[in-house]
């Protein structure tokens, strides 16, 4: 059984993106919200929960749906563009 790593996320001091499937039966979606809430030391954090309609709603995208086009790549591009500007 997975135990949530309390005390770890609070130490992240760089931008980070959390992606999670709304129907993930391996790791509860509450853990994604918890990670987001605890990440207060990060200068930029974002939580994306993918639904069945968007694709990628299951654990590790096991539903075979493509994740929303470019969402992660867009976040990385935006984050690094801001960091280097």
PDB file of N, CA, C and O in Angstrom:
ATOM      1  N   UNK A   1       0.834  -1.182   0.000  1.00  0.00           N
ATOM      2  CA  UNK A   1       0.000   0.000   0.000  1.00  0.00           C
ATOM      3  C   UNK A   1       0.880   1.247   0.000  1.00  0.00           C
ATOM      4  O   UNK A   1       1.847   1.340   0.756  1.00  0.00           O
ATOM      5  N   UNK A   2       0.539   2.170  -0.832  1.00  0.00           N
ATOM      6  CA  UNK A   2       1.267   3.435  -0.951  1.00  0.00           C
ATOM      7  C   UNK A   2       0.967   4.314   0.257  1.00  0.00           C
ATOM      8  O   UNK A   2      -0.193   4.489   0.632  1.00  0.00           O
ATOM      9  N   UNK A   3       2.006   4.861   0.858  1.00  0.00           N
ATOM     10  CA  UNK A   3       1.825   5.832   1.932  1.00  0.00           C
ATOM     11  C   UNK A   3       2.272   7.184   1.418  1.00  0.00           C
ATOM     12  O   UNK A   3       3.355   7.320   0.850  1.00  0.00           O
ATOM     13  N   UNK A   4       1.437   8.169   1.620  1.00  0.00           N
ATOM     14  CA  UNK A   4       1.746   9.509   1.151  1.00  0.00           C
ATOM     15  C   UNK A   4       2.989  10.036   1.866  1.00  0.00           C
ATOM     16  O   UNK A   4       3.094   9.918   3.086  1.00  0.00           O
ATOM     17  N   UNK A   5       3.933  10.619   1.118  1.00  0.00           N
ATOM     18  CA  UNK A   5       5.192  11.095   1.702  1.00  0.00           C
ATOM     19  C   UNK A   5       5.077  12.480   2.354  1.00  0.00           C
ATOM     20  O   UNK A   5       5.619  13.455   1.833  1.00  0.00           O
ATOM     21  N   UNK A   6       4.385  12.567   3.471  1.00  0.00           N
ATOM     22  CA  UNK A   6       4.275  13.851   4.170  1.00  0.00           C
ATOM     23  C   UNK A   6       5.659  14.408   4.475  1.00  0.00           C
ATOM     24  O   UNK A   6       6.579  13.659   4.803  1.00  0.00           O
ATOM     25  N   UNK A   7       5.801  15.718   4.366  1.00  0.00           N
ATOM     26  CA  UNK A   7       7.057  16.372   4.672  1.00  0.00           C
ATOM     27  C   UNK A   7       8.015  16.482   3.501  1.00  0.00           C
ATOM     28  O   UNK A   7       9.071  17.103   3.628  1.00  0.00           O
ATOM     29  N   UNK A   8       7.672  15.894   2.368  1.00  0.00           N
ATOM     30  CA  UNK A   8       8.563  15.918   1.202  1.00  0.00           C
ATOM     31  C   UNK A   8       8.195  17.057   0.251  1.00  0.00           C
ATOM     32  O   UNK A   8       9.057  17.842  -0.143  1.00  0.00           O
ATOM     33  N   UNK A   9       6.948  17.145  -0.108  1.00  0.00           N
ATOM     34  CA  UNK A   9       6.511  18.148  -1.085  1.00  0.00           C
ATOM     35  C   UNK A   9       6.780  19.564  -0.582  1.00  0.00           C
ATOM     36  O   UNK A   9       7.049  20.466  -1.375  1.00  0.00           O
ATOM     37  N   UNK A  10       6.710  19.755   0.714  1.00  0.00           N
ATOM     38  CA  UNK A  10       6.968  21.074   1.291  1.00  0.00           C
ATOM     39  C   UNK A  10       8.386  21.566   1.007  1.00  0.00           C
ATOM     40  O   UNK A  10       8.657  22.762   1.116  1.00  0.00           O
ATOM     41  N   UNK A  11       9.282  20.667   0.646  1.00  0.00           N
ATOM     42  CA  UNK A  11      10.677  21.013   0.393  1.00  0.00           C
ATOM     43  C   UNK A  11      10.965  21.378  -1.063  1.00  0.00           C
ATOM     44  O   UNK A  11      12.079  21.793  -1.381  1.00  0.00           O
ATOM     45  N   UNK A  12       9.992  21.232  -1.940  1.00  0.00           N
ATOM     46  CA  UNK A  12      10.198  21.536  -3.361  1.00  0.00           C
ATOM     47  C   UNK A  12      10.219  23.047  -3.546  1.00  0.00           C
ATOM     48  O   UNK A  12       9.256  23.740  -3.217  1.00  0.00           O
ATOM     49  N   UNK A  13      11.332  23.548  -4.078  1.00  0.00           N
ATOM     50  CA  UNK A  13      11.501  25.001  -4.245  1.00  0.00           C
ATOM     51  C   UNK A  13      11.623  25.412  -5.706  1.00  0.00           C
ATOM     52  O   UNK A  13      12.046  26.528  -6.006  1.00  0.00           O
ATOM     53  N   UNK A  14      11.260  24.527  -6.601  1.00  0.00           N
ATOM     54  CA  UNK A  14      11.261  24.821  -8.036  1.00  0.00           C
ATOM     55  C   UNK A  14       9.835  24.646  -8.551  1.00  0.00           C
ATOM     56  O   UNK A  14       9.009  24.046  -7.864  1.00  0.00           O
ATOM     57  N   UNK A  15       9.531  25.153  -9.735  1.00  0.00           N
ATOM     58  CA  UNK A  15       8.198  24.948 -10.295  1.00  0.00           C
ATOM     59  C   UNK A  15       7.914  23.458 -10.482  1.00  0.00           C
ATOM     60  O   UNK A  15       8.803  22.687 -10.842  1.00  0.00           O
ATOM     61  N   UNK A  16       6.676  23.069 -10.234  1.00  0.00           N
ATOM     62  CA  UNK A  16       6.315  21.686 -10.521  1.00  0.00           C
ATOM     63  C   UNK A  16       4.865  21.558 -10.937  1.00  0.00           C
ATOM     64  O   UNK A  16       4.002  22.331 -10.521  1.00  0.00           O
ATOM     65  N   UNK A  17       4.626  20.566 -11.765  1.00  0.00           N
ATOM     66  CA  UNK A  17       3.318  20.281 -12.335  1.00  0.00           C
ATOM     67  C   UNK A  17       2.878  18.907 -11.857  1.00  0.00           C
ATOM     68  O   UNK A  17       3.630  17.936 -11.952  1.00  0.00           O
ATOM     69  N   UNK A  18       1.670  18.832 -11.350  1.00  0.00           N
ATOM     70  CA  UNK A  18       1.093  17.558 -10.935  1.00  0.00           C
ATOM     71  C   UNK A  18      -0.008  17.227 -11.938  1.00  0.00           C
ATOM     72  O   UNK A  18      -0.933  18.015 -12.130  1.00  0.00           O
ATOM     73  N   UNK A  19       0.090  16.075 -12.571  1.00  0.00           N
ATOM     74  CA  UNK A  19      -0.980  15.606 -13.452  1.00  0.00           C
ATOM     75  C   UNK A  19      -1.543  14.336 -12.840  1.00  0.00           C
ATOM     76  O   UNK A  19      -0.811  13.526 -12.272  1.00  0.00           O
ATOM     77  N   UNK A  20      -2.852  14.173 -12.962  1.00  0.00           N
ATOM     78  CA  UNK A  20      -3.503  13.025 -12.333  1.00  0.00           C
ATOM     79  C   UNK A  20      -4.770  12.687 -13.096  1.00  0.00           C
ATOM     80  O   UNK A  20      -5.467  13.578 -13.582  1.00  0.00           O
ATOM     81  N   UNK A  21      -5.063  11.413 -13.200  1.00  0.00           N
ATOM     82  CA  UNK A  21      -6.299  10.974 -13.829  1.00  0.00           C
ATOM     83  C   UNK A  21      -7.442  10.980 -12.828  1.00  0.00           C
ATOM     84  O   UNK A  21      -7.289  10.499 -11.705  1.00  0.00           O
ATOM     85  N   UNK A  22      -8.564  11.511 -13.219  1.00  0.00           N
ATOM     86  CA  UNK A  22      -9.728  11.603 -12.326  1.00  0.00           C
ATOM     87  C   UNK A  22     -10.222  10.224 -11.883  1.00  0.00           C
ATOM     88  O   UNK A  22     -10.811  10.091 -10.810  1.00  0.00           O
ATOM     89  N   UNK A  23      -9.986   9.204 -12.702  1.00  0.00           N
ATOM     90  CA  UNK A  23     -10.462   7.851 -12.382  1.00  0.00           C
ATOM     91  C   UNK A  23      -9.345   6.922 -11.923  1.00  0.00           C
ATOM     92  O   UNK A  23      -9.525   5.704 -11.927  1.00  0.00           O
ATOM     93  N   UNK A  24      -8.211   7.458 -11.532  1.00  0.00           N
ATOM     94  CA  UNK A  24      -7.071   6.647 -11.110  1.00  0.00           C
ATOM     95  C   UNK A  24      -7.471   5.782  -9.910  1.00  0.00           C
ATOM     96  O   UNK A  24      -7.850   6.302  -8.861  1.00  0.00           O
ATOM     97  N   UNK A  25      -7.384   4.473 -10.073  1.00  0.00           N
ATOM     98  CA  UNK A  25      -7.735   3.576  -8.963  1.00  0.00           C
ATOM     99  C   UNK A  25      -6.483   3.081  -8.231  1.00  0.00           C
ATOM    100  O   UNK A  25      -6.597   2.322  -7.269  1.00  0.00           O
ATOM    101  N   UNK A  26      -5.302   3.496  -8.669  1.00  0.00           N
ATOM    102  CA  UNK A  26      -4.053   3.119  -8.007  1.00  0.00           C
ATOM    103  C   UNK A  26      -3.666   4.126  -6.923  1.00  0.00           C
ATOM    104  O   UNK A  26      -3.322   3.749  -5.803  1.00  0.00           O
ATOM    105  N   UNK A  27      -3.729   5.398  -7.270  1.00  0.00           N
ATOM    106  CA  UNK A  27      -3.377   6.481  -6.355  1.00  0.00           C
ATOM    107  C   UNK A  27      -4.570   7.429  -6.303  1.00  0.00           C
ATOM    108  O   UNK A  27      -4.986   7.959  -7.333  1.00  0.00           O
ATOM    109  N   UNK A  28      -5.121   7.646  -5.116  1.00  0.00           N
ATOM    110  CA  UNK A  28      -6.317   8.496  -5.005  1.00  0.00           C
ATOM    111  C   UNK A  28      -6.060   9.923  -5.488  1.00  0.00           C
ATOM    112  O   UNK A  28      -4.989  10.484  -5.260  1.00  0.00           O
ATOM    113  N   UNK A  29      -7.045  10.492  -6.147  1.00  0.00           N
ATOM    114  CA  UNK A  29      -6.937  11.862  -6.634  1.00  0.00           C
ATOM    115  C   UNK A  29      -6.741  12.832  -5.466  1.00  0.00           C
ATOM    116  O   UNK A  29      -6.185  13.915  -5.648  1.00  0.00           O
ATOM    117  N   UNK A  30      -7.185  12.458  -4.294  1.00  0.00           N
ATOM    118  CA  UNK A  30      -6.954  13.301  -3.111  1.00  0.00           C
ATOM    119  C   UNK A  30      -5.466  13.508  -2.854  1.00  0.00           C
ATOM    120  O   UNK A  30      -5.068  14.554  -2.342  1.00  0.00           O
ATOM    121  N   UNK A  31      -4.634  12.513  -3.205  1.00  0.00           N
ATOM    122  CA  UNK A  31      -3.189  12.662  -3.023  1.00  0.00           C
ATOM    123  C   UNK A  31      -2.626  13.749  -3.939  1.00  0.00           C
ATOM    124  O   UNK A  31      -1.688  14.452  -3.563  1.00  0.00           O
ATOM    125  N   UNK A  32      -3.188  13.889  -5.127  1.00  0.00           N
ATOM    126  CA  UNK A  32      -2.743  14.948  -6.031  1.00  0.00           C
ATOM    127  C   UNK A  32      -3.091  16.314  -5.439  1.00  0.00           C
ATOM    128  O   UNK A  32      -2.278  17.238  -5.463  1.00  0.00           O
ATOM    129  N   UNK A  33      -4.290  16.425  -4.916  1.00  0.00           N
ATOM    130  CA  UNK A  33      -4.695  17.680  -4.272  1.00  0.00           C
ATOM    131  C   UNK A  33      -3.820  17.970  -3.051  1.00  0.00           C
ATOM    132  O   UNK A  33      -3.435  19.113  -2.807  1.00  0.00           O
ATOM    133  N   UNK A  34      -3.520  16.939  -2.304  1.00  0.00           N
ATOM    134  CA  UNK A  34      -2.678  17.079  -1.112  1.00  0.00           C
ATOM    135  C   UNK A  34      -1.275  17.569  -1.490  1.00  0.00           C
ATOM    136  O   UNK A  34      -0.718  18.444  -0.827  1.00  0.00           O
ATOM    137  N   UNK A  35      -0.715  17.001  -2.553  1.00  0.00           N
ATOM    138  CA  UNK A  35       0.598  17.441  -3.024  1.00  0.00           C
ATOM    139  C   UNK A  35       0.571  18.907  -3.426  1.00  0.00           C
ATOM    140  O   UNK A  35       1.490  19.667  -3.120  1.00  0.00           O
ATOM    141  N   UNK A  36      -0.483  19.287  -4.106  1.00  0.00           N
ATOM    142  CA  UNK A  36      -0.604  20.681  -4.516  1.00  0.00           C
ATOM    143  C   UNK A  36      -0.687  21.596  -3.286  1.00  0.00           C
ATOM    144  O   UNK A  36       0.012  22.606  -3.207  1.00  0.00           O
ATOM    145  N   UNK A  37      -1.525  21.240  -2.358  1.00  0.00           N
ATOM    146  CA  UNK A  37      -1.724  22.066  -1.163  1.00  0.00           C
ATOM    147  C   UNK A  37      -0.450  22.187  -0.328  1.00  0.00           C
ATOM    148  O   UNK A  37      -0.203  23.235   0.269  1.00  0.00           O
ATOM    149  N   UNK A  38       0.350  21.142  -0.280  1.00  0.00           N
ATOM    150  CA  UNK A  38       1.550  21.157   0.549  1.00  0.00           C
ATOM    151  C   UNK A  38       2.735  21.845  -0.133  1.00  0.00           C
ATOM    152  O   UNK A  38       3.728  22.144   0.531  1.00  0.00           O
ATOM    153  N   UNK A  39       2.657  22.097  -1.415  1.00  0.00           N
ATOM    154  CA  UNK A  39       3.789  22.635  -2.156  1.00  0.00           C
ATOM    155  C   UNK A  39       3.958  24.135  -2.077  1.00  0.00           C
ATOM    156  O   UNK A  39       4.237  24.771  -3.093  1.00  0.00           O
ATOM    157  N   UNK A  40       3.801  24.709  -0.929  1.00  0.00           N
ATOM    158  CA  UNK A  40       3.823  26.161  -0.791  1.00  0.00           C
ATOM    159  C   UNK A  40       5.201  26.792  -0.986  1.00  0.00           C
ATOM    160  O   UNK A  40       5.281  28.004  -1.184  1.00  0.00           O
ATOM    161  N   UNK A  41       6.277  26.025  -0.939  1.00  0.00           N
ATOM    162  CA  UNK A  41       7.624  26.588  -1.155  1.00  0.00           C
ATOM    163  C   UNK A  41       7.942  26.752  -2.641  1.00  0.00           C
ATOM    164  O   UNK A  41       8.908  27.427  -2.997  1.00  0.00           O
ATOM    165  N   UNK A  42       7.144  26.146  -3.498  1.00  0.00           N
ATOM    166  CA  UNK A  42       7.366  26.252  -4.937  1.00  0.00           C
ATOM    167  C   UNK A  42       6.934  27.629  -5.431  1.00  0.00           C
ATOM    168  O   UNK A  42       5.887  28.135  -5.025  1.00  0.00           O
ATOM    169  N   UNK A  43       7.743  28.242  -6.315  1.00  0.00           N
ATOM    170  CA  UNK A  43       7.353  29.541  -6.867  1.00  0.00           C
ATOM    171  C   UNK A  43       6.202  29.431  -7.862  1.00  0.00           C
ATOM    172  O   UNK A  43       5.512  30.413  -8.132  1.00  0.00           O
ATOM    173  N   UNK A  44       5.998  28.232  -8.407  1.00  0.00           N
ATOM    174  CA  UNK A  44       4.896  28.000  -9.348  1.00  0.00           C
ATOM    175  C   UNK A  44       4.519  26.528  -9.269  1.00  0.00           C
ATOM    176  O   UNK A  44       5.352  25.646  -9.476  1.00  0.00           O
ATOM    177  N   UNK A  45       3.269  26.282  -8.973  1.00  0.00           N
ATOM    178  CA  UNK A  45       2.790  24.905  -8.965  1.00  0.00           C
ATOM    179  C   UNK A  45       1.422  24.875  -9.630  1.00  0.00           C
ATOM    180  O   UNK A  45       0.645  25.826  -9.547  1.00  0.00           O
ATOM    181  N   UNK A  46       1.153  23.764 -10.285  1.00  0.00           N
ATOM    182  CA  UNK A  46      -0.133  23.622 -10.965  1.00  0.00           C
ATOM    183  C   UNK A  46      -0.588  22.185 -10.846  1.00  0.00           C
ATOM    184  O   UNK A  46       0.219  21.256 -10.842  1.00  0.00           O
ATOM    185  N   UNK A  47      -1.892  22.017 -10.749  1.00  0.00           N
ATOM    186  CA  UNK A  47      -2.518  20.704 -10.671  1.00  0.00           C
ATOM    187  C   UNK A  47      -3.463  20.550 -11.848  1.00  0.00           C
ATOM    188  O   UNK A  47      -4.362  21.367 -12.044  1.00  0.00           O
ATOM    189  N   UNK A  48      -3.256  19.499 -12.632  1.00  0.00           N
ATOM    190  CA  UNK A  48      -4.146  19.189 -13.754  1.00  0.00           C
ATOM    191  C   UNK A  48      -4.759  17.821 -13.509  1.00  0.00           C
ATOM    192  O   UNK A  48      -4.043  16.825 -13.410  1.00  0.00           O
ATOM    193  N   UNK A  49      -6.081  17.771 -13.411  1.00  0.00           N
ATOM    194  CA  UNK A  49      -6.811  16.516 -13.251  1.00  0.00           C
ATOM    195  C   UNK A  49      -7.500  16.233 -14.583  1.00  0.00           C
ATOM    196  O   UNK A  49      -8.353  17.004 -15.024  1.00  0.00           O
ATOM    197  N   UNK A  50      -7.124  15.118 -15.225  1.00  0.00           N
ATOM    198  CA  UNK A  50      -7.680  14.770 -16.528  1.00  0.00           C
ATOM    199  C   UNK A  50      -8.930  13.919 -16.369  1.00  0.00           C
ATOM    200  O   UNK A  50      -8.934  12.930 -15.636  1.00  0.00           O
ATOM    201  N   UNK A  51      -9.984  14.311 -17.060  1.00  0.00           N
ATOM    202  CA  UNK A  51     -11.261  13.594 -17.031  1.00  0.00           C
ATOM    203  C   UNK A  51     -11.338  12.602 -18.195  1.00  0.00           C
ATOM    204  O   UNK A  51     -10.481  12.600 -19.078  1.00  0.00           O
ATOM    205  N   UNK A  52     -12.364  11.770 -18.184  1.00  0.00           N
ATOM    206  CA  UNK A  52     -12.569  10.833 -19.304  1.00  0.00           C
ATOM    207  C   UNK A  52     -12.730  11.596 -20.609  1.00  0.00           C
ATOM    208  O   UNK A  52     -12.189  11.191 -21.638  1.00  0.00           O
ATOM    209  N   UNK A  53     -13.461  12.682 -20.574  1.00  0.00           N
ATOM    210  CA  UNK A  53     -13.702  13.480 -21.782  1.00  0.00           C
ATOM    211  C   UNK A  53     -12.393  14.026 -22.355  1.00  0.00           C
ATOM    212  O   UNK A  53     -12.223  14.077 -23.573  1.00  0.00           O
ATOM    213  N   UNK A  54     -11.466  14.433 -21.480  1.00  0.00           N
ATOM    214  CA  UNK A  54     -10.186  14.987 -21.928  1.00  0.00           C
ATOM    215  C   UNK A  54      -9.206  13.906 -22.352  1.00  0.00           C
ATOM    216  O   UNK A  54      -8.324  14.150 -23.175  1.00  0.00           O
ATOM    217  N   UNK A  55      -9.359  12.708 -21.792  1.00  0.00           N
ATOM    218  CA  UNK A  55      -8.409  11.628 -22.003  1.00  0.00           C
ATOM    219  C   UNK A  55      -7.417  11.564 -20.864  1.00  0.00           C
ATOM    220  O   UNK A  55      -7.147  12.569 -20.206  1.00  0.00           O
ATOM    221  N   UNK A  56      -6.876  10.382 -20.633  1.00  0.00           N
ATOM    222  CA  UNK A  56      -5.883  10.221 -19.581  1.00  0.00           C
ATOM    223  C   UNK A  56      -6.465  10.173 -18.189  1.00  0.00           C
ATOM    224  O   UNK A  56      -5.799  10.574 -17.234  1.00  0.00           O
ATOM    225  N   UNK A  57      -7.696   9.690 -18.039  1.00  0.00           N
ATOM    226  CA  UNK A  57      -8.365   9.695 -16.740  1.00  0.00           C
ATOM    227  C   UNK A  57      -7.945   8.540 -15.837  1.00  0.00           C
ATOM    228  O   UNK A  57      -8.186   8.584 -14.630  1.00  0.00           O
ATOM    229  N   UNK A  58      -7.324   7.513 -16.398  1.00  0.00           N
ATOM    230  CA  UNK A  58      -6.923   6.350 -15.609  1.00  0.00           C
ATOM    231  C   UNK A  58      -5.453   6.438 -15.217  1.00  0.00           C
ATOM    232  O   UNK A  58      -4.728   7.313 -15.691  1.00  0.00           O
ATOM    233  N   UNK A  59      -5.020   5.530 -14.353  1.00  0.00           N
ATOM    234  CA  UNK A  59      -3.637   5.503 -13.880  1.00  0.00           C
ATOM    235  C   UNK A  59      -2.665   5.285 -15.039  1.00  0.00           C
ATOM    236  O   UNK A  59      -2.837   4.358 -15.829  1.00  0.00           O
ATOM    237  N   UNK A  60      -1.670   6.117 -15.137  1.00  0.00           N
ATOM    238  CA  UNK A  60      -0.642   6.069 -16.179  1.00  0.00           C
ATOM    239  C   UNK A  60      -1.294   5.966 -17.562  1.00  0.00           C
ATOM    240  O   UNK A  60      -0.807   5.273 -18.456  1.00  0.00           O
ATOM    241  N   UNK A  61      -2.404   6.675 -17.699  1.00  0.00           N
ATOM    242  CA  UNK A  61      -3.103   6.730 -18.979  1.00  0.00           C
ATOM    243  C   UNK A  61      -3.486   5.341 -19.488  1.00  0.00           C
ATOM    244  O   UNK A  61      -3.498   5.112 -20.698  1.00  0.00           O
ATOM    245  N   UNK A  62      -3.801   4.404 -18.576  1.00  0.00           N
ATOM    246  CA  UNK A  62      -4.102   3.036 -18.990  1.00  0.00           C
ATOM    247  C   UNK A  62      -5.414   2.902 -19.745  1.00  0.00           C
ATOM    248  O   UNK A  62      -5.728   1.821 -20.244  1.00  0.00           O
ATOM    249  N   UNK A  63      -6.186   3.981 -19.838  1.00  0.00           N
ATOM    250  CA  UNK A  63      -7.407   3.931 -20.647  1.00  0.00           C
ATOM    251  C   UNK A  63      -7.097   4.066 -22.133  1.00  0.00           C
ATOM    252  O   UNK A  63      -7.996   3.975 -22.969  1.00  0.00           O
ATOM    253  N   UNK A  64      -5.823   4.284 -22.462  1.00  0.00           N
ATOM    254  CA  UNK A  64      -5.405   4.337 -23.856  1.00  0.00           C
ATOM    255  C   UNK A  64      -5.757   5.623 -24.565  1.00  0.00           C
ATOM    256  O   UNK A  64      -5.506   5.756 -25.763  1.00  0.00           O
ATOM    257  N   UNK A  65      -6.328   6.564 -23.857  1.00  0.00           N
ATOM    258  CA  UNK A  65      -6.675   7.837 -24.473  1.00  0.00           C
ATOM    259  C   UNK A  65      -5.454   8.750 -24.463  1.00  0.00           C
ATOM    260  O   UNK A  65      -4.679   8.751 -23.507  1.00  0.00           O
ATOM    261  N   UNK A  66      -5.293   9.510 -25.509  1.00  0.00           N
ATOM    262  CA  UNK A  66      -4.187  10.476 -25.474  1.00  0.00           C
ATOM    263  C   UNK A  66      -4.498  11.554 -24.454  1.00  0.00           C
ATOM    264  O   UNK A  66      -5.648  11.967 -24.310  1.00  0.00           O
ATOM    265  N   UNK A  67      -3.479  12.009 -23.748  1.00  0.00           N
ATOM    266  CA  UNK A  67      -3.703  13.112 -22.824  1.00  0.00           C
ATOM    267  C   UNK A  67      -3.963  14.374 -23.634  1.00  0.00           C
ATOM    268  O   UNK A  67      -3.605  14.436 -24.810  1.00  0.00           O
ATOM    269  N   UNK A  68      -4.565  15.355 -23.039  1.00  0.00           N
ATOM    270  CA  UNK A  68      -4.865  16.573 -23.799  1.00  0.00           C
ATOM    271  C   UNK A  68      -3.623  17.071 -24.531  1.00  0.00           C
ATOM    272  O   UNK A  68      -2.555  17.196 -23.933  1.00  0.00           O
ATOM    273  N   UNK A  69      -3.762  17.350 -25.804  1.00  0.00           N
ATOM    274  CA  UNK A  69      -2.612  17.700 -26.631  1.00  0.00           C
ATOM    275  C   UNK A  69      -1.770  18.827 -26.063  1.00  0.00           C
ATOM    276  O   UNK A  69      -2.246  19.944 -25.861  1.00  0.00           O
ATOM    277  N   UNK A  70      -0.523  18.514 -25.815  1.00  0.00           N
ATOM    278  CA  UNK A  70       0.436  19.531 -25.446  1.00  0.00           C
ATOM    279  C   UNK A  70       0.297  20.142 -24.070  1.00  0.00           C
ATOM    280  O   UNK A  70       1.034  21.075 -23.753  1.00  0.00           O
ATOM    281  N   UNK A  71      -0.612  19.664 -23.234  1.00  0.00           N
ATOM    282  CA  UNK A  71      -0.828  20.340 -21.959  1.00  0.00           C
ATOM    283  C   UNK A  71       0.433  20.378 -21.109  1.00  0.00           C
ATOM    284  O   UNK A  71       0.755  21.419 -20.536  1.00  0.00           O
ATOM    285  N   UNK A  72       1.144  19.276 -21.016  1.00  0.00           N
ATOM    286  CA  UNK A  72       2.375  19.251 -20.231  1.00  0.00           C
ATOM    287  C   UNK A  72       3.462  20.058 -20.929  1.00  0.00           C
ATOM    288  O   UNK A  72       4.173  20.832 -20.287  1.00  0.00           O
ATOM    289  N   UNK A  73       3.590  19.883 -22.225  1.00  0.00           N
ATOM    290  CA  UNK A  73       4.598  20.627 -22.990  1.00  0.00           C
ATOM    291  C   UNK A  73       4.336  22.122 -22.912  1.00  0.00           C
ATOM    292  O   UNK A  73       5.272  22.914 -22.801  1.00  0.00           O
ATOM    293  N   UNK A  74       3.071  22.512 -22.968  1.00  0.00           N
ATOM    294  CA  UNK A  74       2.731  23.934 -22.866  1.00  0.00           C
ATOM    295  C   UNK A  74       3.133  24.490 -21.502  1.00  0.00           C
ATOM    296  O   UNK A  74       3.659  25.600 -21.411  1.00  0.00           O
ATOM    297  N   UNK A  75       2.888  23.725 -20.448  1.00  0.00           N
ATOM    298  CA  UNK A  75       3.243  24.163 -19.102  1.00  0.00           C
ATOM    299  C   UNK A  75       4.758  24.346 -18.980  1.00  0.00           C
ATOM    300  O   UNK A  75       5.228  25.340 -18.426  1.00  0.00           O
ATOM    301  N   UNK A  76       5.509  23.385 -19.500  1.00  0.00           N
ATOM    302  CA  UNK A  76       6.973  23.460 -19.434  1.00  0.00           C
ATOM    303  C   UNK A  76       7.461  24.677 -20.242  1.00  0.00           C
ATOM    304  O   UNK A  76       8.299  25.440 -19.761  1.00  0.00           O
ATOM    305  N   UNK A  77       6.956  24.854 -21.429  1.00  0.00           N
ATOM    306  CA  UNK A  77       7.369  25.984 -22.267  1.00  0.00           C
ATOM    307  C   UNK A  77       7.046  27.310 -21.585  1.00  0.00           C
ATOM    308  O   UNK A  77       7.881  28.214 -21.558  1.00  0.00           O
ATOM    309  N   UNK A  78       5.855  27.427 -21.041  1.00  0.00           N
ATOM    310  CA  UNK A  78       5.455  28.667 -20.356  1.00  0.00           C
ATOM    311  C   UNK A  78       6.312  28.915 -19.118  1.00  0.00           C
ATOM    312  O   UNK A  78       6.734  30.042 -18.858  1.00  0.00           O
ATOM    313  N   UNK A  79       6.560  27.863 -18.368  1.00  0.00           N
ATOM    314  CA  UNK A  79       7.335  27.978 -17.127  1.00  0.00           C
ATOM    315  C   UNK A  79       8.772  28.392 -17.416  1.00  0.00           C
ATOM    316  O   UNK A  79       9.310  29.272 -16.743  1.00  0.00           O
ATOM    317  N   UNK A  80       9.395  27.771 -18.405  1.00  0.00           N
ATOM    318  CA  UNK A  80      10.773  28.112 -18.710  1.00  0.00           C
ATOM    319  C   UNK A  80      10.891  29.456 -19.421  1.00  0.00           C
ATOM    320  O   UNK A  80      11.894  30.151 -19.263  1.00  0.00           O
ATOM    321  N   UNK A  81       9.889  29.826 -20.195  1.00  0.00           N
ATOM    322  CA  UNK A  81       9.908  31.138 -20.830  1.00  0.00           C
ATOM    323  C   UNK A  81       9.850  32.235 -19.781  1.00  0.00           C
ATOM    324  O   UNK A  81      10.538  33.250 -19.890  1.00  0.00           O
ATOM    325  N   UNK A  82       9.018  32.023 -18.759  1.00  0.00           N
ATOM    326  CA  UNK A  82       8.905  32.984 -17.662  1.00  0.00           C
ATOM    327  C   UNK A  82      10.193  33.027 -16.851  1.00  0.00           C
ATOM    328  O   UNK A  82      10.639  34.104 -16.455  1.00  0.00           O
ATOM    329  N   UNK A  83      10.790  31.873 -16.603  1.00  0.00           N
ATOM    330  CA  UNK A  83      11.999  31.791 -15.788  1.00  0.00           C
ATOM    331  C   UNK A  83      13.206  32.446 -16.456  1.00  0.00           C
ATOM    332  O   UNK A  83      14.098  32.955 -15.776  1.00  0.00           O
ATOM    333  N   UNK A  84      13.229  32.432 -17.788  1.00  0.00           N
ATOM    334  CA  UNK A  84      14.398  32.977 -18.492  1.00  0.00           C
ATOM    335  C   UNK A  84      14.183  34.405 -18.971  1.00  0.00           C
ATOM    336  O   UNK A  84      15.115  35.053 -19.445  1.00  0.00           O
ATOM    337  N   UNK A  85      12.970  34.888 -18.849  1.00  0.00           N
ATOM    338  CA  UNK A  85      12.660  36.263 -19.346  1.00  0.00           C
ATOM    339  C   UNK A  85      13.211  37.321 -18.410  1.00  0.00           C
ATOM    340  O   UNK A  85      13.049  38.514 -18.663  1.00  0.00           O
TER     341      UNK A  85
END
